[in-house]
Amino acid sequence: MATSKAEKDLIATARERYRLAEEAEREIRREAKIDLEFAAGNQWDDADKAQRNAMGMGTKRPCLTFNKLTGPCMQVANQARMNKPDLEALPVDSTGDPDTANVIEGMIRHVEYASKADQVYETSLDQSRPKAVSDISRLSRTTAATRRSTRNCASSAS
């Protein structure tokens, strides 16, 4: 299967761009995987679990998980489901025709229906919830740590 030089260059460019994108998103994807596992209830570190299992006289200490993320996640999801975004075509100026805008709106709805866009919207919503809640949690932990560190610095300076 002979390929031309232009095709080889195109494939090489595509591979290089893929490599660059993969490298740029590696950390984000790793964090997202951790966030999804945390939201699913896997909230104990492997090292902490191993330490708790090794403690005591042959008895294992339980690693209990009280997943308090489910409620807020479901609240965000249900709010988003109740307030689905919808595209609306409007005539722009005095020469715009409202009937044409209605036809364009109908075409947009048909494309969404034919492509099963509602499933894509649901999937993206389900994937974004744990990440958003985890970002809020991470932000609050960072803020609390910053407050503690500022408090410690202020008390040691006086």
C-alpha angles and dihedrals in degrees: 000000000000118000127192125243090252091056092048090050091049092051091046091050092048092050092048091050091048090051091050093048092047091049093047093050099039096099093043091052092047091051091046091053091052090048093051092049090048092051089048090059102264093124102144122093113237090236092051092048091050091049092050091047091051095049124100133018098316092309122121120226113225121250100214121191123199102188105209093169096078095076097050091042092053091045091054091045094049092048090052091047092051092048103044114177115243130192118235126193114212131185105253106207141003091287092053116110119222090207091056089049089053091050091050090049089052091051090051092050090049092052090049091049095045093048093046089237092169089068091050091049091050092048093049090047092051091049095047099049100072091042093052094046090046091050089053090048092048090048092051091048090049091048092049091048090049091051091050092048092048090048091050091049092049093049093047091048093056 
